[in-house]
């Protein structure tokens, strides 16, 4: 493992520890309020979801939205992650209310959120860590 890769993993693991310590869970109503604040701050208030809620049936996506309904759903797997990661996923889904797909116009909207790259890196690290073989717990004799 290179020094840069080692540093990246240290950052990922420290972020995970911080998330576990904070464990500040937002309810659906707080999540909707947070989405409104983020829309105001980063999207000039243009994205106004009709509903924002946690769901337990998304195991391959972090979030999803249905622009026709204006609804946003976040995976329960995000709960306990750092706030900036949850905010990124919210901004990502809010941007989809304005621009479907992941074309250049979509990514231009995401540039407004200053921690986009860091949050994406964090989520990529989580996915990579989940794919690693899990070692059995050490036995103490």
N, C-alpha and C positions, 0 to 999 in steps of 0.2 A: 504494500500500500504506500503510495507516495505521501509526502509530507502534506501536500495540499488536500489530498483525499482524506487523510487522517484528521486534519483540522476541520474539514467539512463534516465528518462524522461526529467529531466532538461537539460541534455546534448543534447538530441535529439532536444528539443525546441530551445536551444541556437544555435545549428547548423542550424536549419531552419531559424532562424532570421538572422544569418550571411549570409546565402545563399540569402535571400530576399534582404539584403542590397547590396550585391555585384552584383547580377544580371548580371554578366559578361557572355554574351551569345557567345558561339563559333559558327561560321558558319561551314558549311560542310568542307571547305578547311582547316580551323584551326583545326577542329576535326581530319581530316586525318593526319595533321602534328603532332598533339598531339599523335595519335596512333603510328606513326613512332618513336617518341621520347620514348614513353613508351616501345615499343618493343625493342628498342636499350638498354634501361636502365634495364629492368627486364627480357627480354627473349632473350638476346644476339642477337637481331636483326633478329631472325629466323622467326617471324610472319610478313608477308608483305601483308597487305590487298590490294586488287585492288580498293576498294571503301569503304569509311566510311561516313555515313550520318545520319542526324536526320530523323525520321519518325513520323507521327502522328497516325498511325494505330496499334500501340502496346500499349494496355491498360492493359495487364496482365503480360507482360515481360518488364524488364528494357532494355534488348538488345537482339540481335540475330545475328547469322552469318550463312553464307552459305559457308562452306569450299571449295566446288567444284568451286565456283565462286570467292572466296576470299573476299566476301563482308561482311561488318559489318553495322548493323543498330542499332541506339540507340533511345529509346523512348523519345519523346519531353518532357515527364513528368520529365526527369532528368534536364532539363534546369532550372537554378537558384539554383540547389542543390550545396553543397560544391564541390570544384574542386576534392578533394580526392575521393569523391563518384563517380563522372563521370570517373575519372582515373581508379578506381577499375572496373567499368563496362567495360571500354575499355580493360583493361588487361585481364579480364575474357573472353571477346569475342576474343581477340587476341590469348589467350591460346587455344580456341576452333579451331583456324586455324591449330594448331599443334596436338591437342589431342581431338578427338570427345568424347562426353559424360562427365560424372563427376566422373570418376574413380580416383584411387590413383595417377596415373601419372598426371592427370589434376590438382589436388589439390597441388601436389608438385610444379608445375609451379607457382601457385598462391601464394605460400609461399614466393616467391621473392618480392612480393609487400607488403611493411611493414604495410599498413593500411587496409589490407583485412578484418580483423575481425571488425574493427571499422566501415568501410563502410557497411559491411553486417548488422551490428547492426543498423546503421542509416536507411538503406532501410527497415529492418524489422519493425522499429519504424514507418516509414511512412505508411507501409501497415497496421499496427495495428491501427494507428490513423485514417486512412481512414475507418476502419471498425467500429469505435465508433459511437454511435448515435450522431447526431449533434443537439445541443440544440438551441432552437430559441434565437435570439438576445434579450437581456434584454431591456425592455421598460422603458424609463425614463419619469416619469410623474411629 
